[in-house]
Structure formats: structure tokens, C-alpha cells
Amino acid sequence: MDILSQSATLILAFCISGKHLNFETDNLLIGLNEKGYIESINDLSQKKEYFPEGQTAPLLSIAIDNAIEIPKMMSYDNTSKQLRLTYKTDVVATIQVDIKPTHINFELKSIKGANPNMVMWGQYPTTISQTVGEVVGVVRDDKFAFGIQH
């Protein structure tokens, strides 16, 4: 599979607040900080935070010459629905955000400034440990599930 044809689906919608970007559905809020790191996975209906306190995780990491790079800056263009992650070597990844009523698709559209040999969606830490899927990448408990599908 071509590295740029990778996409990820999370069950979300979106909302922008200051330097942070929140993706939100009726029951879920995912918060990204100004660098493009997940800071929150919140079950709004249960009023429960599932992202471990004090941790962050980059939405998308890249590897150039097998050296992993994480984003240093994020921007979002609401008109084009594109998220841009800038990395320490000034590589820019453009991610198309396609919002659906029940989920959101993140599709890597381009990487400029380098030719990475790998892109990584996740790993995203959660406090959920009841059921952990190893193939699909879903974790769940009795009331909440969170996952990513490539």
C-alpha cells in the first residue's frame, strides 16, 4: 500500500477552540493540542476522561531514514477541512478531514519536504483495559469503545 493512501477513521466530529482542536460527537470529545497531540478522549455521556492524565500522543508520526519524527506544530484550515502537521525538520503532512454524522476520516493527502519510509497513526494511550483488540486497534469497556482503523 502506498504510504499516502493510508487513512484513519475515528468516531468523532469537530470543533475548534483557541489553539486546540476538538473533534466531537454527541458522546465523544477528542482534544488535540497546538502541536497535533491528542490530549483528551472524553466520553461526554458518562462524563468520563479515558486519556491518561499528563500524557499526550501525536496524531500522526513519521519516520525519515528510520528516525521517528513527531509533530512540533498543528494548523487547521476550516475551509478546506485540512489539518497540517509540521515536524522538526519542517516536513509538512497534510491530512484531509472528512466529517460524517457518526465518525471522522483522517486521510493523509501529502507529505512535503521529505519522503518518509513510514507513517504511524497512534498508538493512543487510554485508561480502558477491559477488552483490547490487537488486530483492529480497538479498546472497550462495558460502556465505551475507542479505536482506529487503517
N, CA, C and O atoms as a GROMACS GRO file, in nm:
protein
  600
    1MET      N    1   0.085  -0.118   0.000
    1MET     CA    2   0.000   0.000   0.000
    1MET      C    3   0.089   0.124   0.000
    1MET      O    4   0.185   0.133   0.077
    2ASP      N    5   0.056   0.218  -0.086
    2ASP     CA    6   0.128   0.346  -0.092
    2ASP      C    7   0.110   0.419   0.040
    2ASP      O    8   0.001   0.421   0.097
    3ILE      N    9   0.217   0.479   0.089
    3ILE     CA   10   0.215   0.545   0.220
    3ILE      C   11   0.112   0.658   0.225
    3ILE      O   12   0.057   0.685   0.331
    4LEU      N   13   0.086   0.725   0.113
    4LEU     CA   14  -0.010   0.834   0.113
    4LEU      C   15  -0.154   0.788   0.102
    4LEU      O   16  -0.246   0.868   0.117
    5SER      N   17  -0.176   0.659   0.075
    5SER     CA   18  -0.313   0.611   0.065
    5SER      C   19  -0.366   0.565   0.200
    5SER      O   20  -0.480   0.519   0.208
    6GLN      N   21  -0.288   0.578   0.304
    6GLN     CA   22  -0.332   0.540   0.437
    6GLN      C   23  -0.430   0.643   0.491
    6GLN      O   24  -0.413   0.763   0.472
    7SER      N   25  -0.531   0.594   0.556
    7SER     CA   26  -0.624   0.684   0.623
    7SER      C   27  -0.662   0.622   0.756
    7SER      O   28  -0.638   0.503   0.779
    8ALA      N   29  -0.719   0.701   0.840
    8ALA     CA   30  -0.761   0.652   0.971
    8ALA      C   31  -0.903   0.700   0.996
    8ALA      O   32  -0.941   0.810   0.956
    9THR      N   33  -0.980   0.617   1.062
    9THR     CA   34  -1.116   0.655   1.097
    9THR      C   35  -1.130   0.651   1.247
    9THR      O   36  -1.103   0.549   1.310
   10LEU      N   37  -1.172   0.761   1.304
   10LEU     CA   38  -1.209   0.769   1.444
   10LEU      C   39  -1.354   0.813   1.447
   10LEU      O   40  -1.398   0.884   1.358
   11ILE      N   41  -1.426   0.773   1.548
   11ILE     CA   42  -1.566   0.809   1.557
   11ILE      C   43  -1.576   0.943   1.629
   11ILE      O   44  -1.578   0.949   1.752
   12LEU      N   45  -1.582   1.052   1.550
   12LEU     CA   46  -1.577   1.188   1.601
   12LEU      C   47  -1.653   1.286   1.513
   12LEU      O   48  -1.707   1.248   1.409
   13ALA      N   49  -1.658   1.410   1.554
   13ALA     CA   50  -1.696   1.527   1.474
   13ALA      C   51  -1.598   1.636   1.515
   13ALA      O   52  -1.498   1.602   1.579
   14PHE      N   53  -1.617   1.762   1.484
   14PHE     CA   54  -1.513   1.857   1.520
   14PHE      C   55  -1.562   1.991   1.570
   14PHE      O   56  -1.677   2.030   1.548
   15CYS      N   57  -1.472   2.061   1.639
   15CYS     CA   58  -1.497   2.195   1.692
   15CYS      C   59  -1.362   2.257   1.725
   15CYS      O   60  -1.277   2.191   1.783
   16ILE      N   61  -1.342   2.383   1.689
   16ILE     CA   62  -1.214   2.450   1.713
   16ILE      C   63  -1.228   2.543   1.833
   16ILE      O   64  -1.326   2.617   1.844
   17SER      N   65  -1.128   2.539   1.922
   17SER     CA   66  -1.132   2.623   2.041
   17SER      C   67  -0.992   2.676   2.068
   17SER      O   68  -0.906   2.602   2.117
   18GLY      N   69  -0.967   2.803   2.036
   18GLY     CA   70  -0.836   2.862   2.059
   18GLY      C   71  -0.729   2.791   1.978
   18GLY      O   72  -0.746   2.768   1.858
   19LYS      N   73  -0.620   2.756   2.043
   19LYS     CA   74  -0.512   2.684   1.976
   19LYS      C   75  -0.538   2.534   1.972
   19LYS      O   76  -0.465   2.460   1.906
   20HIS      N   77  -0.638   2.490   2.042
   20HIS     CA   78  -0.670   2.348   2.048
   20HIS      C   79  -0.779   2.316   1.947
   20HIS      O   80  -0.859   2.403   1.911
   21LEU      N   81  -0.781   2.194   1.903
   21LEU     CA   82  -0.880   2.148   1.808
   21LEU      C   83  -0.954   2.033   1.874
   21LEU      O   84  -0.892   1.935   1.916
   22ASN      N   85  -1.085   2.044   1.883
   22ASN     CA   86  -1.166   1.938   1.942
   22ASN      C   87  -1.253   1.875   1.836
   22ASN      O   88  -1.322   1.944   1.761
   23PHE      N   89  -1.250   1.744   1.831
   23PHE     CA   90  -1.339   1.667   1.745
   23PHE      C   91  -1.446   1.610   1.836
   23PHE      O   92  -1.416   1.551   1.940
   24GLU      N   93  -1.572   1.628   1.797
   24GLU     CA   94  -1.678   1.595   1.890
   24GLU      C   95  -1.799   1.533   1.822
   24GLU      O   96  -1.839   1.575   1.714
   25THR      N   97  -1.857   1.431   1.887
   25THR     CA   98  -1.988   1.375   1.850
   25THR      C   99  -2.080   1.400   1.969
   25THR      O  100  -2.044   1.472   2.062
   26ASP      N  101  -2.197   1.340   1.965
   26ASP     CA  102  -2.288   1.355   2.078
   26ASP      C  103  -2.228   1.297   2.206
   26ASP      O  104  -2.257   1.347   2.315
   27ASN      N  105  -2.146   1.194   2.194
   27ASN     CA  106  -2.096   1.123   2.312
   27ASN      C  107  -1.945   1.125   2.331
   27ASN      O  108  -1.896   1.072   2.430
   28LEU      N  109  -1.871   1.184   2.240
   28LEU     CA  110  -1.727   1.173   2.244
   28LEU      C  111  -1.661   1.305   2.211
   28LEU      O  112  -1.704   1.377   2.121
   29LEU      N  113  -1.555   1.338   2.285
   29LEU     CA  114  -1.473   1.454   2.254
   29LEU      C  115  -1.327   1.408   2.251
   29LEU      O  116  -1.277   1.349   2.347
   30ILE      N  117  -1.261   1.436   2.141
   30ILE     CA  118  -1.117   1.413   2.127
   30ILE      C  119  -1.052   1.549   2.117
   30ILE      O  120  -1.088   1.629   2.030
   31GLY      N  121  -0.957   1.578   2.205
   31GLY     CA  122  -0.889   1.707   2.204
   31GLY      C  123  -0.747   1.694   2.155
   31GLY      O  124  -0.672   1.608   2.200
   32LEU      N  125  -0.709   1.782   2.061
   32LEU     CA  126  -0.572   1.791   2.012
   32LEU      C  127  -0.512   1.923   2.058
   32LEU      O  128  -0.581   2.025   2.060
   33ASN      N  129  -0.385   1.920   2.097
   33ASN     CA  130  -0.319   2.046   2.135
   33ASN      C  131  -0.260   2.115   2.012
   33ASN      O  132  -0.275   2.067   1.900
   34GLU      N  133  -0.192   2.227   2.035
   34GLU     CA  134  -0.139   2.308   1.926
   34GLU      C  135  -0.027   2.239   1.847
   34GLU      O  136   0.010   2.286   1.740
   35LYS      N  137   0.026   2.130   1.899
   35LYS     CA  138   0.129   2.054   1.828
   35LYS      C  139   0.072   1.936   1.749
   35LYS      O  140   0.145   1.873   1.672
   36GLY      N  141  -0.057   1.907   1.766
   36GLY     CA  142  -0.116   1.793   1.696
   36GLY      C  143  -0.112   1.665   1.777
   36GLY      O  144  -0.113   1.555   1.722
   37TYR      N  145  -0.106   1.680   1.910
   37TYR     CA  146  -0.104   1.565   2.000
   37TYR      C  147  -0.242   1.550   2.064
   37TYR      O  148  -0.305   1.648   2.102
   38ILE      N  149  -0.288   1.426   2.076
   38ILE     CA  150  -0.412   1.400   2.147
   38ILE      C  151  -0.388   1.425   2.295
   38ILE      O  152  -0.289   1.379   2.352
   39GLU      N  153  -0.482   1.499   2.356
   39GLU     CA  154  -0.477   1.529   2.500
   39GLU      C  155  -0.599   1.478   2.574
   39GLU      O  156  -0.598   1.466   2.696
   40SER      N  157  -0.704   1.447   2.498
   40SER     CA  158  -0.827   1.408   2.565
   40SER      C  159  -0.906   1.310   2.479
   40SER      O  160  -0.920   1.328   2.358
   41ILE      N  161  -0.957   1.207   2.544
   41ILE     CA  162  -1.057   1.117   2.487
   41ILE      C  163  -1.166   1.111   2.593
   41ILE      O  164  -1.153   1.040   2.693
   42ASN      N  165  -1.273   1.187   2.571
   42ASN     CA  166  -1.372   1.205   2.676
   42ASN      C  167  -1.507   1.152   2.634
   42ASN      O  168  -1.560   1.188   2.529
   43ASP      N  169  -1.564   1.065   2.717
   43ASP     CA  170  -1.700   1.015   2.698
   43ASP      C  171  -1.793   1.119   2.758
   43ASP      O  172  -1.808   1.127   2.880
   44LEU      N  173  -1.856   1.198   2.673
   44LEU     CA  174  -1.940   1.308   2.719
   44LEU      C  175  -2.066   1.259   2.790
   44LEU      O  176  -2.112   1.322   2.885
   45SER      N  177  -2.121   1.147   2.745
   45SER     CA  178  -2.244   1.098   2.807
   45SER      C  179  -2.220   1.046   2.949
   45SER      O  180  -2.306   1.061   3.036
   46GLN      N  181  -2.105   0.986   2.972
   46GLN     CA  182  -2.070   0.934   3.105
   46GLN      C  183  -1.986   1.034   3.186
   46GLN      O  184  -1.959   1.013   3.304
   47LYS      N  185  -1.947   1.144   3.119
   47LYS     CA  186  -1.860   1.245   3.182
   47LYS      C  187  -1.733   1.180   3.239
   47LYS      O  188  -1.696   1.200   3.354
   48LYS      N  189  -1.669   1.101   3.151
   48LYS     CA  190  -1.551   1.026   3.194
   48LYS      C  191  -1.437   1.047   3.094
   48LYS      O  192  -1.455   1.031   2.973
   49GLU      N  193  -1.321   1.083   3.146
   49GLU     CA  194  -1.200   1.102   3.065
   49GLU      C  195  -1.128   0.967   3.054
   49GLU      O  196  -1.099   0.903   3.155
   50TYR      N  197  -1.099   0.926   2.931
   50TYR     CA  198  -1.030   0.799   2.908
   50TYR      C  199  -0.884   0.816   2.866
   50TYR      O  200  -0.812   0.718   2.848
   51PHE      N  201  -0.839   0.940   2.853
   51PHE     CA  202  -0.698   0.961   2.818
   51PHE      C  203  -0.621   0.978   2.947
   51PHE      O  204  -0.660   1.059   3.031
   52PRO      N  205  -0.511   0.905   2.966
   52PRO     CA  206  -0.437   0.913   3.092
   52PRO      C  207  -0.388   1.055   3.122
   52PRO      O  208  -0.330   1.121   3.035
   53GLU      N  209  -0.410   1.098   3.243
   53GLU     CA  210  -0.372   1.232   3.286
   53GLU      C  211  -0.222   1.254   3.268
   53GLU      O  212  -0.140   1.169   3.301
   54GLY      N  213  -0.189   1.372   3.214
   54GLY     CA  214  -0.049   1.409   3.198
   54GLY      C  215   0.019   1.350   3.076
   54GLY      O  216   0.138   1.375   3.055
   55GLN      N  217  -0.052   1.274   2.994
   55GLN     CA  218   0.008   1.215   2.875
   55GLN      C  219  -0.043   1.285   2.750
   55GLN      O  220  -0.149   1.349   2.752
   56THR      N  221   0.032   1.273   2.643
   56THR     CA  222  -0.010   1.316   2.510
   56THR      C  223   0.037   1.211   2.411
   56THR      O  224   0.124   1.129   2.443
   57ALA      N  225  -0.019   1.212   2.292
   57ALA     CA  226   0.022   1.119   2.188
   57ALA      C  227   0.003   1.187   2.053
   57ALA      O  228  -0.104   1.240   2.026
   58PRO      N  229   0.105   1.187   1.968
   58PRO     CA  230   0.090   1.251   1.838
   58PRO      C  231  -0.017   1.181   1.755
   58PRO      O  232  -0.024   1.058   1.752
   59LEU      N  233  -0.100   1.260   1.686
   59LEU     CA  234  -0.200   1.203   1.597
   59LEU      C  235  -0.131   1.122   1.488
   59LEU      O  236  -0.175   1.011   1.457
   60LEU      N  237  -0.024   1.176   1.430
   60LEU     CA  238   0.049   1.109   1.323
   60LEU      C  239   0.198   1.132   1.342
   60LEU      O  240   0.243   1.246   1.354
   61SER      N  241   0.274   1.024   1.344
   61SER     CA  242   0.421   1.032   1.347
   61SER      C  243   0.472   0.985   1.212
   61SER      O  244   0.403   0.910   1.142
   62ILE      N  245   0.590   1.028   1.175
   62ILE     CA  246   0.652   0.984   1.051
   62ILE      C  247   0.793   0.933   1.080
   62ILE      O  248   0.851   0.966   1.184
   63ALA      N  249   0.846   0.854   0.991
   63ALA     CA  250   0.984   0.809   1.002
   63ALA      C  251   1.057   0.844   0.873
   63ALA      O  252   1.014   0.809   0.764
   64ILE      N  253   1.169   0.915   0.889
   64ILE     CA  254   1.253   0.952   0.776
   64ILE      C  255   1.389   0.890   0.803
   64ILE      O  256   1.452   0.915   0.905
   65ASP      N  257   1.434   0.807   0.709
   65ASP     CA  258   1.558   0.731   0.728
   65ASP      C  259   1.552   0.654   0.860
   65ASP      O  260   1.652   0.646   0.932
   66ASN      N  261   1.436   0.598   0.889
   66ASN     CA  262   1.410   0.517   1.009
   66ASN      C  263   1.419   0.595   1.140
   66ASN      O  264   1.417   0.534   1.247
   67ALA      N  265   1.428   0.727   1.134
   67ALA     CA  266   1.425   0.809   1.255
   67ALA      C  267   1.284   0.865   1.271
   67ALA      O  268   1.233   0.933   1.182
   68ILE      N  269   1.221   0.836   1.382
   68ILE     CA  270   1.083   0.878   1.406
   68ILE      C  271   1.078   1.026   1.439
   68ILE      O  272   1.154   1.075   1.523
   69GLU      N  273   0.987   1.096   1.372
   69GLU     CA  274   0.963   1.238   1.398
   69GLU      C  275   0.819   1.256   1.444
   69GLU      O  276   0.728   1.191   1.394
   70ILE      N  277   0.802   1.346   1.540
   70ILE     CA  278   0.670   1.378   1.591
   70ILE      C  279   0.641   1.525   1.559
   70ILE      O  280   0.734   1.604   1.544
   71PRO      N  281   0.514   1.562   1.550
   71PRO     CA  282   0.483   1.700   1.511
   71PRO      C  283   0.530   1.803   1.613
   71PRO      O  284   0.532   1.777   1.733
   72LYS      N  285   0.567   1.920   1.562
   72LYS     CA  286   0.602   2.032   1.650
   72LYS      C  287   0.496   2.141   1.645
   72LYS      O  288   0.493   2.230   1.730
   73MET      N  289   0.406   2.133   1.542
   73MET     CA  290   0.305   2.236   1.525
   73MET      C  291   0.189   2.181   1.443
   73MET      O  292   0.207   2.098   1.355
   74MET      N  293   0.068   2.229   1.475
   74MET     CA  294  -0.051   2.190   1.402
   74MET      C  295  -0.126   2.315   1.358
   74MET      O  296  -0.129   2.415   1.429
   75SER      N  297  -0.187   2.309   1.240
   75SER     CA  298  -0.281   2.412   1.197
   75SER      C  299  -0.397   2.343   1.128
   75SER      O  300  -0.384   2.232   1.077
   76TYR      N  301  -0.511   2.412   1.127
   76TYR     CA  302  -0.631   2.354   1.065
   76TYR      C  303  -0.698   2.461   0.981
   76TYR      O  304  -0.724   2.572   1.028
   77ASP      N  305  -0.726   2.427   0.856
   77ASP     CA  306  -0.797   2.515   0.765
   77ASP      C  307  -0.941   2.468   0.757
   77ASP      O  308  -0.970   2.364   0.698
   78ASN      N  309  -1.031   2.543   0.817
   78ASN     CA  310  -1.171   2.503   0.823
   78ASN      C  311  -1.238   2.504   0.686
   78ASN      O  312  -1.332   2.428   0.663
   79THR      N  313  -1.190   2.588   0.594
   79THR     CA  314  -1.248   2.594   0.460
   79THR      C  315  -1.218   2.467   0.381
   79THR      O  316  -1.307   2.407   0.322
   80SER      N  317  -1.092   2.427   0.380
   80SER     CA  318  -1.052   2.308   0.304
   80SER      C  319  -1.066   2.180   0.385
   80SER      O  320  -1.053   2.070   0.332
   81LYS      N  321  -1.093   2.195   0.516
   81LYS     CA  322  -1.102   2.080   0.608
   81LYS      C  323  -0.971   2.001   0.608
   81LYS      O  324  -0.971   1.878   0.605
   82GLN      N  325  -0.860   2.075   0.611
   82GLN     CA  326  -0.729   2.011   0.612
   82GLN      C  327  -0.651   2.048   0.738
   82GLN      O  328  -0.644   2.164   0.779
   83LEU      N  329  -0.595   1.945   0.796
   83LEU     CA  330  -0.509   1.956   0.914
   83LEU      C  331  -0.366   1.947   0.863
   83LEU      O  332  -0.334   1.859   0.784
   84ARG      N  333  -0.281   2.038   0.909
   84ARG     CA  334  -0.140   2.035   0.869
   84ARG      C  335  -0.054   2.016   0.993
   84ARG      O  336  -0.063   2.092   1.089
   85LEU      N  337   0.029   1.913   0.988
   85LEU     CA  338   0.124   1.886   1.096
   85LEU      C  339   0.263   1.918   1.044
   85LEU      O  340   0.303   1.868   0.939
   86THR      N  341   0.336   2.000   1.118
   86THR     CA  342   0.473   2.035   1.082
   86THR      C  343   0.566   1.964   1.179
   86THR      O  344   0.543   1.965   1.300
   87TYR      N  345   0.670   1.903   1.126
   87TYR     CA  346   0.765   1.824   1.204
   87TYR      C  347   0.895   1.900   1.223
   87TYR      O  348   0.916   2.004   1.161
   88LYS      N  349   0.983   1.849   1.310
   88LYS     CA  350   1.104   1.921   1.348
   88LYS      C  351   1.195   1.955   1.229
   88LYS      O  352   1.268   2.053   1.234
   89THR      N  353   1.190   1.875   1.125
   89THR     CA  354   1.272   1.903   1.006
   89THR      C  355   1.195   1.985   0.904
   89THR      O  356   1.234   1.991   0.787
   90ASP      N  357   1.085   2.048   0.948
   90ASP     CA  358   0.998   2.131   0.865
   90ASP      C  359   0.927   2.052   0.756
   90ASP      O  360   0.880   2.111   0.658
   91VAL      N  361   0.918   1.923   0.771
   91VAL     CA  362   0.833   1.840   0.686
   91VAL      C  363   0.688   1.872   0.724
   91VAL      O  364   0.658   1.890   0.842
   92VAL      N  365   0.600   1.880   0.625
   92VAL     CA  366   0.460   1.911   0.650
   92VAL      C  367   0.372   1.798   0.596
   92VAL      O  368   0.378   1.764   0.478
   93ALA      N  369   0.292   1.742   0.685
   93ALA     CA  370   0.194   1.640   0.646
   93ALA      C  371   0.057   1.707   0.640
   93ALA      O  372   0.016   1.774   0.735
   94THR      N  373  -0.012   1.688   0.530
   94THR     CA  374  -0.147   1.742   0.513
   94THR      C  375  -0.246   1.628   0.523
   94THR      O  376  -0.236   1.528   0.451
   95ILE      N  377  -0.342   1.643   0.613
   95ILE     CA  378  -0.441   1.540   0.640
   95ILE      C  379  -0.578   1.596   0.608
   95ILE      O  380  -0.620   1.697   0.664
   96GLN      N  381  -0.648   1.529   0.517
   96GLN     CA  382  -0.785   1.568   0.484
   96GLN      C  383  -0.878   1.515   0.593
   96GLN      O  384  -0.872   1.398   0.630
   97VAL      N  385  -0.964   1.603   0.642
   97VAL     CA  386  -1.059   1.567   0.747
   97VAL      C  387  -1.198   1.561   0.684
   97VAL      O  388  -1.249   1.661   0.635
   98ASP      N  389  -1.257   1.444   0.687
   98ASP     CA  390  -1.390   1.423   0.628
   98ASP      C  391  -1.487   1.389   0.740
   98ASP      O  392  -1.485   1.278   0.794
   99ILE      N  393  -1.571   1.484   0.774
   99ILE     CA  394  -1.661   1.469   0.888
   99ILE      C  395  -1.792   1.405   0.844
   99ILE      O  396  -1.857   1.452   0.750
  100LYS      N  397  -1.829   1.299   0.911
  100LYS     CA  398  -1.954   1.227   0.889
  100LYS      C  399  -2.039   1.241   1.014
  100LYS      O  400  -1.989   1.283   1.118
  101PRO      N  401  -2.167   1.207   1.008
  101PRO     CA  402  -2.251   1.218   1.127
  101PRO      C  403  -2.205   1.133   1.245
  101PRO      O  404  -2.224   1.172   1.360
  102THR      N  405  -2.145   1.018   1.218
  102THR     CA  406  -2.106   0.926   1.327
  102THR      C  407  -1.957   0.909   1.344
  102THR      O  408  -1.913   0.845   1.440
  103HIS      N  409  -1.877   0.964   1.255
  103HIS     CA  410  -1.732   0.945   1.264
  103HIS      C  411  -1.660   1.049   1.179
  103HIS      O  412  -1.722   1.130   1.110
  104ILE      N  413  -1.530   1.044   1.185
  104ILE     CA  414  -1.448   1.132   1.102
  104ILE      C  415  -1.337   1.049   1.040
  104ILE      O  416  -1.279   0.961   1.104
  105ASN      N  417  -1.307   1.078   0.914
  105ASN     CA  418  -1.197   1.013   0.844
  105ASN      C  419  -1.080   1.110   0.837
  105ASN      O  420  -1.096   1.226   0.801
  106PHE      N  421  -0.963   1.060   0.872
  106PHE     CA  422  -0.839   1.134   0.852
  106PHE      C  423  -0.766   1.063   0.738
  106PHE      O  424  -0.735   0.944   0.748
  107GLU      N  425  -0.740   1.135   0.630
  107GLU     CA  426  -0.670   1.076   0.518
  107GLU      C  427  -0.544   1.156   0.489
  107GLU      O  428  -0.550   1.277   0.463
  108LEU      N  429  -0.431   1.090   0.494
  108LEU     CA  430  -0.304   1.156   0.464
  108LEU      C  431  -0.300   1.186   0.315
  108LEU      O  432  -0.297   1.095   0.232
  109LYS      N  433  -0.300   1.316   0.281
  109LYS     CA  434  -0.304   1.358   0.141
  109LYS      C  435  -0.166   1.384   0.084
  109LYS      O  436  -0.140   1.352  -0.032
  110SER      N  437  -0.077   1.441   0.165
  110SER     CA  438   0.056   1.471   0.113
  110SER      C  439   0.155   1.488   0.226
  110SER      O  440   0.119   1.518   0.340
  111ILE      N  441   0.280   1.468   0.191
  111ILE     CA  442   0.392   1.499   0.280
  111ILE      C  443   0.492   1.576   0.196
  111ILE      O  444   0.541   1.527   0.094
  112LYS      N  445   0.524   1.698   0.239
  112LYS     CA  446   0.617   1.782   0.165
  112LYS      C  447   0.742   1.806   0.249
  112LYS      O  448   0.734   1.825   0.370
  113GLY      N  449   0.856   1.805   0.180
  113GLY     CA  450   0.982   1.833   0.247
  113GLY      C  451   1.066   1.710   0.273
  113GLY      O  452   1.182   1.721   0.314
  114ALA      N  453   1.010   1.592   0.248
  114ALA     CA  454   1.085   1.467   0.268
  114ALA      C  455   1.002   1.352   0.211
  114ALA      O  456   0.885   1.369   0.175
  115ASN      N  457   1.064   1.238   0.203
  115ASN     CA  458   0.996   1.116   0.159
  115ASN      C  459   1.006   1.013   0.271
  115ASN      O  460   1.100   0.933   0.273
  116PRO      N  461   0.911   1.014   0.364
  116PRO     CA  462   0.920   0.922   0.478
  116PRO      C  463   0.907   0.776   0.435
  116PRO      O  464   0.838   0.744   0.338
  117ASN      N  465   0.974   0.690   0.509
  117ASN     CA  466   0.961   0.548   0.480
  117ASN      C  467   0.850   0.483   0.563
  117ASN      O  468   0.821   0.365   0.546
  118MET      N  469   0.787   0.563   0.653
  118MET     CA  470   0.678   0.509   0.732
  118MET      C  471   0.597   0.623   0.793
  118MET      O  472   0.651   0.728   0.827
  119VAL      N  473   0.464   0.601   0.805
  119VAL     CA  474   0.378   0.689   0.883
  119VAL      C  475   0.308   0.604   0.988
  119VAL      O  476   0.281   0.487   0.965
  120MET      N  477   0.279   0.664   1.103
  120MET     CA  478   0.218   0.589   1.213
  120MET      C  479   0.101   0.667   1.270
  120MET      O  480   0.118   0.778   1.321
  121TRP      N  481  -0.018   0.608   1.263
  121TRP     CA  482  -0.136   0.659   1.333
  121TRP      C  483  -0.137   0.591   1.468
  121TRP      O  484  -0.152   0.469   1.475
  122GLY      N  485  -0.121   0.666   1.575
  122GLY     CA  486  -0.122   0.605   1.709
  122GLY      C  487   0.018   0.564   1.748
  122GLY      O  488   0.114   0.593   1.676
  123GLN      N  489   0.030   0.503   1.850
  123GLN     CA  490  -0.057   0.447   1.950
  123GLN      C  491  -0.113   0.557   2.037
  123GLN      O  492  -0.047   0.656   2.067
  124TYR      N  493  -0.239   0.536   2.078
  124TYR     CA  494  -0.308   0.633   2.161
  124TYR      C  495  -0.338   0.568   2.296
  124TYR      O  496  -0.419   0.476   2.303
  125PRO      N  497  -0.274   0.613   2.402
  125PRO     CA  498  -0.300   0.551   2.533
  125PRO      C  499  -0.440   0.582   2.583
  125PRO      O  500  -0.492   0.692   2.560
  126THR      N  501  -0.499   0.488   2.650
  126THR     CA  502  -0.628   0.509   2.716
  126THR      C  503  -0.623   0.440   2.852
  126THR      O  504  -0.534   0.360   2.880
  127THR      N  505  -0.719   0.473   2.934
  127THR     CA  506  -0.731   0.406   3.063
  127THR      C  507  -0.820   0.283   3.053
  127THR      O  508  -0.843   0.215   3.153
  128ILE      N  509  -0.868   0.252   2.933
  128ILE     CA  510  -0.954   0.135   2.911
  128ILE      C  511  -0.866   0.011   2.901
  128ILE      O  512  -0.768   0.009   2.826
  129SER      N  513  -0.901  -0.091   2.978
  129SER     CA  514  -0.822  -0.214   2.971
  129SER      C  515  -0.907  -0.340   2.973
  129SER      O  516  -0.853  -0.451   2.976
  130GLN      N  517  -1.039  -0.324   2.972
  130GLN     CA  518  -1.125  -0.442   2.981
  130GLN      C  519  -1.109  -0.533   2.860
  130GLN      O  520  -1.086  -0.653   2.875
  131THR      N  521  -1.120  -0.477   2.739
  131THR     CA  522  -1.101  -0.554   2.617
  131THR      C  523  -1.010  -0.475   2.525
  131THR      O  524  -1.039  -0.359   2.493
  132VAL      N  525  -0.901  -0.536   2.484
  132VAL     CA  526  -0.804  -0.471   2.396
  132VAL      C  527  -0.792  -0.555   2.270
  132VAL      O  528  -0.750  -0.670   2.276
  133GLY      N  529  -0.829  -0.496   2.156
  133GLY     CA  530  -0.816  -0.565   2.028
  133GLY      C  531  -0.678  -0.546   1.972
  133GLY      O  532  -0.624  -0.436   1.972
  134GLU      N  533  -0.619  -0.653   1.924
  134GLU     CA  534  -0.483  -0.645   1.872
  134GLU      C  535  -0.479  -0.628   1.721
  134GLU      O  536  -0.380  -0.577   1.668
  135VAL      N  537  -0.583  -0.671   1.650
  135VAL     CA  538  -0.582  -0.664   1.504
  135VAL      C  539  -0.640  -0.533   1.454
  135VAL      O  540  -0.580  -0.467   1.370
  136VAL      N  541  -0.756  -0.496   1.504
  136VAL     CA  542  -0.825  -0.376   1.457
  136VAL      C  543  -0.781  -0.251   1.532
  136VAL      O  544  -0.793  -0.141   1.478
  137GLY      N  545  -0.732  -0.264   1.652
  137GLY     CA  546  -0.688  -0.148   1.728
  137GLY      C  547  -0.801  -0.080   1.802
  137GLY      O  548  -0.810   0.042   1.801
  138VAL      N  549  -0.887  -0.158   1.866
  138VAL     CA  550  -1.000  -0.105   1.942
  138VAL      C  551  -0.988  -0.148   2.087
  138VAL      O  552  -0.953  -0.262   2.116
  139VAL      N  553  -1.017  -0.055   2.177
  139VAL     CA  554  -1.026  -0.088   2.319
  139VAL      C  555  -1.168  -0.054   2.362
  139VAL      O  556  -1.231   0.038   2.310
  140ARG      N  557  -1.218  -0.132   2.461
  140ARG     CA  558  -1.354  -0.103   2.507
  140ARG      C  559  -1.372  -0.152   2.649
  140ARG      O  560  -1.300  -0.238   2.699
  141ASP      N  561  -1.473  -0.092   2.712
  141ASP     CA  562  -1.523  -0.144   2.840
  141ASP      C  563  -1.673  -0.166   2.820
  141ASP      O  564  -1.718  -0.176   2.706
  142ASP      N  565  -1.750  -0.175   2.926
  142ASP     CA  566  -1.893  -0.203   2.912
  142ASP      C  567  -1.973  -0.089   2.849
  142ASP      O  568  -2.082  -0.112   2.797
  143LYS      N  569  -1.920   0.034   2.853
  143LYS     CA  570  -1.997   0.149   2.807
  143LYS      C  571  -1.932   0.230   2.697
  143LYS      O  572  -1.996   0.318   2.640
  144PHE      N  573  -1.806   0.204   2.664
  144PHE     CA  574  -1.734   0.292   2.574
  144PHE      C  575  -1.632   0.212   2.493
  144PHE      O  576  -1.568   0.121   2.544
  145ALA      N  577  -1.619   0.248   2.366
  145ALA     CA  578  -1.518   0.187   2.279
  145ALA      C  579  -1.446   0.297   2.203
  145ALA      O  580  -1.506   0.399   2.167
  146PHE      N  581  -1.318   0.276   2.180
  146PHE     CA  582  -1.237   0.373   2.106
  146PHE      C  583  -1.142   0.295   2.019
  146PHE      O  584  -1.083   0.196   2.063
  147GLY      N  585  -1.127   0.339   1.893
  147GLY     CA  586  -1.036   0.266   1.806
  147GLY      C  587  -1.001   0.342   1.681
  147GLY      O  588  -1.052   0.450   1.654
  148ILE      N  589  -0.912   0.280   1.605
  148ILE     CA  590  -0.867   0.334   1.479
  148ILE      C  591  -0.863   0.220   1.378
  148ILE      O  592  -0.828   0.107   1.412
  149GLN      N  593  -0.900   0.252   1.256
  149GLN     CA  594  -0.899   0.152   1.150
  149GLN      C  595  -0.818   0.208   1.033
  149GLN      O  596  -0.848   0.316   0.982
  150HIS      N  597  -0.717   0.136   0.992
  150HIS     CA  598  -0.634   0.179   0.878
  150HIS      C  599  -0.697   0.130   0.750
  150HIS      O  600  -0.644   0.155   0.642
   0.00000   0.00000   0.00000
